[in-house]
Amino acid sequence: MFWVYILRCADGSYYTGHTDNLEWRIGQHQAGECEGYTATRRPVVLAWSQACVTREEALSAERQIKGWSRMKKEAMMRGDWTEVSRLARSKSVHPSTGLS
């Protein structure tokens, strides 16, 4: 079993990652053992997680979520899939800038 997860950091920002041991990984983040983003933004709190069958699925979900806006991540964490869909459409619709 693998997991994709979102942590809420002490500064209010979000960190998205994946792991095969969610409880242990959160403990690493909390203890400052993960160099990088969360090390200076502790404490962290698990805001959301989802089980995945394979590491590839978890990594793919992590990469997708990392590309999302804060609003879209928060809608997903609330389970508001209508809003997630609306936000996805609003990003992909670009008005024409051509003169013809």
Steps between C-alpha positions, in 0.01 A plus 500: 500500500623848410373841596483848354462764770477871571646656813395840631814676620530743791512794257169393342657364183449148367749227424406206277689171503467124466620206708452132575475565877285803575528508879880460494542763228291758685714432808811570292355832381394589856847424638671710233672194351382582148733761358332757285163668510350373826820514706457873567118501507426277798282390657312334219153343507360238265229682306411226248610159379392241248605137465645388167563150369845567353788741558457623142135589569596687818783687327274592208235634740767695691628664183147586386401652835825699524396677180165607643412836650447535873125542441482178301695306766269632772191406299637146457577473873137602573378240254340773286549337159264746330734784601810299400345451157400868473852611592648259245278643227570861594874438464469330162270761344697792360337786313624564149755777468516489123371784285332278242 
